[in-house]
Amino acid sequence: MGEDAVQAERSSMASTHENQELVVPSPSPTQSSPTHSLSQLGATNAPSGEPSSPGPLTRDGASPTGPVNAITVLTLLDKLVNMLDTVQENQHKMEMRQVEIEGAVRGIQNDMTKLSKSHTSTSNTVSKLLEKSRKVSVHMKEVKDKMDKQAVQVKKLEANHAQLIKRNNFKVLIFQ
């Protein structure tokens, strides 16, 4: 009768996939083994209020107290399939994201290439403008020097003209 309750509990666990813990039910009190006695002894030594852990599993997946139920194996396989599906789905999503990122990187590289070409063109234009500005500045200095020389010459001519007018007392007649 105790085994029926254990199988009912296992079948209810098989329907819920959210619980991913492996629960190995303790053997019925009629089965007695040294490890079962030790696990009961460990449970009595455990502090009150804390559940004792079930016995360890062997390499073949069976508990040391008896074989593992087929429903438990199917439940575990189902959970494993679900986990593998989730891993494959996540891997596919990551691959798609990787493709998107590669496309974005290519776009950025193209934009950087265009920006570099534009920068080179702008740099050449600015260099030409600076060279022209230097030439204009040199010409402006030359023109200013010539203007200063001419201003000095004009002042000399005006001074000479003023002296000539004083000496000869020229009269200027304006005819209408």
Solvent accessible surface area in square Angstrom, and as a share of the most:
residue,aa,sasa,rsa
1,M,205,0.92
2,G,44,0.42
3,E,111,0.50
4,D,98,0.51
5,A,67,0.52
6,V,40,0.23
7,Q,94,0.42
8,A,61,0.47
9,E,89,0.40
10,R,42,0.15
11,S,55,0.36
12,S,63,0.41
13,M,45,0.20
14,A,30,0.23
15,S,83,0.54
16,T,63,0.36
17,H,78,0.35
18,E,148,0.67
19,N,65,0.33
20,Q,116,0.52
21,E,124,0.56
22,L,75,0.37
23,V,58,0.33
24,V,26,0.15
25,P,30,0.19
26,S,84,0.54
27,P,28,0.17
28,S,29,0.19
29,P,126,0.79
30,T,126,0.74
31,Q,85,0.38
32,S,96,0.62
33,S,32,0.21
34,P,109,0.69
35,T,62,0.36
36,H,17,0.08
37,S,55,0.35
38,L,114,0.57
39,S,45,0.29
40,Q,96,0.42
41,L,102,0.51
42,G,40,0.38
43,A,42,0.33
44,T,104,0.60
45,N,118,0.60
46,A,33,0.25
47,P,85,0.54
48,S,114,0.74
49,G,84,0.81
50,E,107,0.48
51,P,129,0.81
52,S,60,0.39
53,S,94,0.60
54,P,78,0.49
55,G,30,0.29
56,P,106,0.67
57,L,74,0.37
58,T,67,0.39
59,R,248,0.91
60,D,121,0.63
61,G,34,0.33
62,A,22,0.17
63,S,17,0.11
64,P,52,0.33
65,T,37,0.21
66,G,25,0.24
67,P,126,0.79
68,V,44,0.25
69,N,28,0.14
70,A,68,0.53
71,I,59,0.30
72,T,17,0.10
73,V,66,0.38
74,L,116,0.58
75,T,13,0.08
76,L,67,0.33
77,L,90,0.45
78,D,52,0.27
79,K,14,0.06
80,L,84,0.42
81,V,79,0.46
82,N,59,0.30
83,M,83,0.37
84,L,95,0.47
85,D,74,0.38
86,T,72,0.42
87,V,87,0.50
88,Q,119,0.53
89,E,96,0.43
90,N,70,0.36
91,Q,94,0.42
92,H,107,0.48
93,K,117,0.50
94,M,131,0.58
95,E,92,0.41
96,M,99,0.44
97,R,142,0.52
98,Q,95,0.42
99,V,95,0.54
100,E,98,0.44
101,I,72,0.37
102,E,72,0.32
103,G,35,0.33
104,A,58,0.45
105,V,67,0.39
106,R,144,0.52
107,G,32,0.30
108,I,106,0.54
109,Q,105,0.47
110,N,89,0.46
111,D,86,0.45
112,M,114,0.51
113,T,70,0.41
114,K,135,0.57
115,L,110,0.55
116,S,63,0.41
117,K,140,0.59
118,S,59,0.38
119,H,125,0.56
120,T,73,0.43
121,S,66,0.42
122,T,75,0.44
123,S,50,0.32
124,N,82,0.42
125,T,70,0.41
126,V,71,0.41
127,S,64,0.42
128,K,135,0.57
129,L,105,0.52
130,L,91,0.45
131,E,80,0.36
132,K,130,0.55
133,S,64,0.42
134,R,140,0.51
135,K,116,0.49
136,V,87,0.50
137,S,52,0.34
138,V,83,0.47
139,H,109,0.49
140,M,120,0.54
141,K,138,0.59
142,E,87,0.39
143,V,79,0.45
144,K,131,0.56
145,D,80,0.41
146,K,128,0.54
147,M,115,0.51
148,D,73,0.38
149,K,137,0.58
150,Q,102,0.45
151,A,49,0.38
152,V,80,0.46
153,Q,107,0.48
154,V,76,0.44
155,K,141,0.60
156,K,127,0.54
157,L,119,0.59
158,E,108,0.48
159,A,54,0.42
160,N,79,0.41
161,H,109,0.49
162,A,48,0.37
163,Q,97,0.43
164,L,86,0.43
165,I,67,0.34
166,K,165,0.70
167,R,177,0.65
168,N,83,0.42
169,N,119,0.61
170,F,123,0.51
171,K,175,0.74
172,V,129,0.74
173,L,130,0.65
174,I,151,0.77
175,F,171,0.71
176,Q,224,0.99
